[in-house]
Amino acid sequence: MISYEISATTITSAPPERIFAVLDDFGRWPTWMPAFDQISVELPGDARPGPGYRFRLRSGLLHTDMQVVDFTPLARATSFRISFPPITGTNRCRVVPLADGRFRIERVDSIDLPELVVGLISAAQRERFARLAGEFLQALRRTVESEP
């Protein structure tokens, strides 16, 4: 297994409560998250997001099982397992208060790849993952700054 990390940051004036209200609304992810136009979100009954909360992302024949593994006032993290190729990892978002009253949102994706898959994922694909992480944060920032 080979692991690598992707990170991105952005600055916002939106408070952590608004940031996490958007992030925790998993069913609305496709409305604002880049590259989610072909993905559906399957949520469990009436459970509320929190530690251990599970949901699924589905795109055609593939799916990704997600589980909330960190749920604090300034951080969220979900572990994931993609059905094919078999990729696992963790997506983390942390909000850091800044001295000027704004907030830095940090996203770190830790991805674990089987050695066989590493050979199939090129440097260009890893650059695409990094670009998507940045696009995610920019879309999150736009969303939290435009919502009341």
C-alpha positions in Angstrom: 0.0 0.0 0.0 1.3 3.4 -0.9 -0.1 6.6 0.7 0.0 10.2 -0.4 -1.5 13.5 0.7 -3.2 16.3 -1.1 -3.7 19.6 0.6 -5.4 22.9 -0.2 -6.3 26.0 1.8 -8.5 29.1 1.4 -9.5 32.1 3.5 -13.1 33.1 4.3 -15.0 35.5 6.4 -17.7 32.8 7.1 -17.7 31.4 10.6 -17.1 27.7 11.3 -20.7 27.1 12.1 -21.7 28.1 8.6 -18.8 26.2 7.0 -19.8 23.0 8.7 -23.5 23.5 8.1 -22.7 23.3 4.4 -20.2 20.5 4.7 -22.5 18.4 7.0 -25.4 18.7 4.5 -24.2 15.7 2.5 -27.4 15.5 0.4 -26.6 19.0 -1.0 -23.0 18.2 -2.0 -23.9 17.8 -5.7 -25.4 21.3 -5.8 -22.1 23.1 -5.1 -19.2 20.6 -5.1 -17.2 20.4 -8.3 -17.2 17.1 -10.2 -20.3 15.9 -8.4 -22.7 16.5 -11.3 -22.9 12.8 -12.1 -22.9 11.6 -8.4 -25.9 10.8 -6.2 -25.7 10.8 -2.5 -27.4 7.9 -0.6 -28.2 8.9 3.0 -29.4 6.7 5.9 -33.0 7.3 7.1 -33.2 10.2 9.5 -29.9 9.9 11.2 -28.0 13.1 11.8 -24.4 13.6 10.9 -21.9 12.9 13.7 -19.2 10.5 14.6 -19.8 7.1 12.9 -22.4 8.5 10.5 -22.3 6.5 7.2 -23.5 7.4 3.7 -22.7 6.4 0.1 -21.8 8.2 -3.0 -22.8 6.5 -6.3 -21.8 7.1 -9.8 -23.0 4.5 -12.4 -21.6 1.1 -11.4 -19.1 2.5 -8.9 -19.8 3.6 -5.3 -17.8 5.1 -2.4 -18.7 4.3 1.2 -18.1 7.2 3.5 -18.0 7.4 7.3 -17.6 10.4 9.5 -14.5 9.8 11.7 -13.9 13.3 13.2 -16.7 15.7 14.2 -15.5 18.6 16.3 -16.4 22.4 16.4 -13.3 23.1 14.1 -12.8 19.9 12.2 -14.6 17.3 10.2 -13.2 14.1 8.6 -14.6 11.3 6.6 -13.0 8.0 5.7 -13.8 6.6 2.3 -13.6 3.3 0.4 -14.0 3.4 -3.4 -15.4 0.2 -4.8 -13.1 0.1 -7.9 -10.3 0.5 -8.1 -10.0 -0.3 -4.4 -8.9 3.0 -2.9 -9.2 4.0 0.7 -8.4 7.2 2.6 -9.6 10.1 4.6 -10.8 13.6 3.7 -10.2 16.2 6.4 -11.4 19.8 6.7 -10.1 22.0 9.5 -11.0 25.6 10.3 -8.4 27.8 11.8 -9.4 31.2 13.3 -7.1 34.0 12.1 -6.1 37.2 14.0 -8.1 39.4 11.6 -11.4 37.7 12.3 -11.3 35.6 9.1 -10.9 31.8 9.0 -8.5 29.5 7.0 -10.1 26.3 5.8 -7.6 23.5 5.4 -8.4 20.4 3.4 -6.1 17.4 3.6 -6.9 14.2 1.7 -4.9 11.1 2.6 -5.2 8.5 -0.1 -4.1 4.9 0.2 -3.4 3.1 -3.0 -2.6 -0.6 -3.7 0.7 -0.9 -5.4 -1.0 -2.2 -8.5 -3.2 0.9 -8.7 -0.2 3.3 -8.2 1.2 2.2 -11.5 -2.1 3.0 -13.2 -2.5 6.5 -11.7 -0.2 8.9 -13.5 1.3 12.1 -12.2 -1.3 13.9 -14.3 -4.1 12.2 -12.4 -2.5 13.1 -9.1 -2.3 16.7 -10.3 -6.0 16.5 -11.2 -6.8 15.3 -7.6 -4.9 18.3 -6.2 -6.7 20.7 -8.6 -10.0 19.2 -7.5 -9.2 19.7 -3.8 -8.5 23.4 -4.6 -11.7 23.7 -6.6 -13.6 22.1 -3.8 -12.4 24.7 -1.3 -13.1 27.6 -3.7 -16.7 26.2 -4.2 -17.1 25.8 -0.5 -16.0 29.3 0.2 -18.3 30.7 -2.4 -21.2 28.7 -1.0 -20.7 29.7 2.7 -20.1 33.3 1.8 -23.3 33.5 -0.3 -25.6 31.7 2.2 -27.3 33.7 5.0 
